[in-house]
């Protein structure tokens, strides 16, 4: 998944403002204690990060 598609999915699921806040501020244990932005910057795949977000916020399977 490309970064632009990832950001679009985040915005569709959480709203643009909340998605940006989550990416910057929410620390995910499944991402090694990093935020979305930190994990992506460190080289994690967008697919891995999206899965972590979906698990943490219980996104329904049909929207994953």
C-alpha distance (Angstrom), angle and dihedral (degrees) to the residues before:
residue distance angle dihedral
X1 . . .
X2 3.78 . .
X3 3.79 120.9 .
X4 3.79 91.6 -113.1
X5 3.81 91.5 53.2
X6 3.81 89.8 47.4
X7 3.81 92.3 52.0
X8 3.81 90.1 47.1
X9 3.81 91.5 52.8
X10 3.80 90.5 49.1
X11 3.81 90.7 50.8
X12 3.80 92.9 47.0
X13 3.79 92.7 49.7
X14 3.82 100.6 41.5
X15 3.80 106.6 14.6
X16 3.78 121.7 -99.6
X17 3.82 98.2 -86.9
X18 3.80 96.2 44.0
X19 3.81 91.2 44.9
X20 3.80 90.6 54.8
X21 3.81 91.1 47.8
X22 3.81 92.0 48.9
X23 3.78 91.5 49.1
X24 3.78 91.8 51.7
X25 3.79 103.5 35.5
X26 3.81 114.5 22.4
X27 3.80 113.5 91.9
X28 3.80 115.1 -148.6
X29 3.80 118.8 -156.0
X30 3.81 88.8 -157.5
X31 3.81 88.0 61.0
X32 3.78 93.2 54.1
X33 3.78 95.7 -91.2
X34 3.80 92.6 -54.5
X35 3.77 134.7 125.0
X36 3.80 121.9 -116.0
X37 3.80 90.9 -100.0
X38 3.81 92.8 47.9
X39 3.80 92.7 47.9
X40 3.80 92.8 49.8
X41 3.79 91.2 46.2
X42 3.81 89.3 51.1
X43 3.80 90.2 55.2
X44 3.79 103.9 -96.7
X45 3.78 113.0 151.8
X46 3.78 119.0 -106.4
X47 3.81 88.0 -124.5
X48 3.81 91.8 56.5
X49 3.81 91.7 46.8
X50 3.82 93.0 46.8
X51 3.81 90.0 51.5
X52 3.81 90.4 51.7
X53 3.80 91.3 50.0
X54 3.81 91.7 47.7
X55 3.79 92.5 50.1
X56 3.80 94.4 46.6
X57 3.80 94.2 48.3
X58 3.81 97.4 34.2
X59 3.79 95.1 -121.2
X60 3.82 108.0 -171.2
X61 3.79 115.3 -102.7
X62 3.80 93.7 -115.4
X63 3.83 90.4 61.7
X64 3.79 97.2 45.7
